[in-house]
């Protein structure tokens, strides 16, 4: 075989970007830890579940930009709401949840 000419390679000294990396394949994103330094939004504290959903839909920003914790009778689930259809909430991870099964929705300040 005949030798090919060398290709120019620029020297990589120090890379200063990519200090934090998010990997969605490593498991569920724990929103409770990301909410540690955030407070509950006080305008939502005294509302019922249906009223909180109406307020989320009618807010200025998109509903799926708001991270919430859905409180059931036995557990809490962190998610982002994609939309509301009839008596169901559709989450960003394609789960369908009955609104009647919710005890509360915790909404945090942005």
C-alpha positions in Angstrom: 0.0 0.0 0.0 1.1 3.4 -0.7 1.5 6.0 2.1 -1.2 8.7 2.2 -0.3 12.3 3.2 -0.9 13.3 6.8 -4.0 15.2 7.6 -3.7 18.4 9.6 -5.1 18.1 13.1 -5.5 21.1 15.3 -4.3 20.7 18.8 -7.0 20.5 21.5 -5.7 22.3 24.6 -8.4 22.8 27.2 -12.1 22.4 26.7 -14.0 24.8 29.1 -17.5 24.0 28.0 -19.5 20.9 28.9 -19.0 21.2 32.6 -22.5 19.9 33.3 -24.0 17.2 31.2 -27.6 15.9 31.4 -28.2 12.3 30.4 -31.8 11.4 30.1 -31.0 7.7 29.8 -29.6 7.4 33.3 -33.1 7.1 34.9 -35.9 9.3 36.1 -35.1 12.9 36.6 -35.8 13.7 40.3 -37.6 17.0 40.3 -37.7 17.1 44.1 -34.0 17.7 44.2 -34.2 20.4 41.7 -37.0 22.1 43.7 -34.9 22.1 46.9 -34.1 25.8 46.6 -37.5 26.8 45.2 -40.6 27.7 47.1 -44.2 26.8 46.5 -46.0 29.4 44.4 -48.3 31.1 47.0 -51.0 32.1 44.5 -51.8 28.4 44.0 -51.9 27.2 47.7 -55.6 27.7 48.4 -57.0 26.5 45.1 -58.6 23.1 44.4 -57.0 20.7 41.9 -59.3 21.7 39.0 -58.7 25.4 39.7 -54.9 24.8 39.8 -55.1 23.1 36.4 -57.2 26.0 35.0 -54.6 28.5 36.3 -51.8 26.4 34.7 -53.6 26.4 31.4 -54.3 30.1 31.4 -50.9 31.3 32.5 -48.7 33.4 30.2 -46.1 30.7 29.6 -46.7 27.2 28.1 -48.1 24.6 30.5 -45.4 22.1 29.7 -42.7 24.6 30.9 -44.0 24.3 34.4 -42.7 21.4 36.5 -45.2 20.1 39.1 -45.5 17.4 41.7 -48.8 15.4 41.4 -49.9 14.2 44.9 -51.9 11.0 45.0 -53.3 9.2 48.0 -50.3 7.0 48.4 -47.5 8.7 46.5 -46.1 11.8 44.8 -45.0 11.9 41.2 -42.8 14.6 39.6 -43.7 15.5 36.0 -44.5 18.1 33.5 -48.0 18.5 32.2 -48.4 18.3 28.4 -52.1 18.9 28.3 -55.6 18.3 29.7 -58.2 16.3 27.9 -61.7 15.8 29.4 -61.1 14.4 32.9 -57.4 13.4 32.3 -54.0 15.0 32.5 -51.5 14.0 29.8 -47.8 14.2 31.0 -44.7 14.8 28.9 -43.7 11.2 29.3 -47.1 10.1 27.7 -48.9 9.0 30.9 -52.6 9.6 31.3 -53.7 10.4 34.8 -57.3 10.9 36.0 -57.9 14.3 37.6 -60.3 12.7 40.1 -57.4 10.5 41.5 -55.3 13.6 42.4 -55.3 14.9 46.0 -53.2 18.0 45.2 -50.8 19.5 42.7 -47.7 21.3 44.0 -46.6 24.1 41.7 -43.3 25.8 42.3 -42.1 29.4 41.6 -40.1 29.8 38.4 
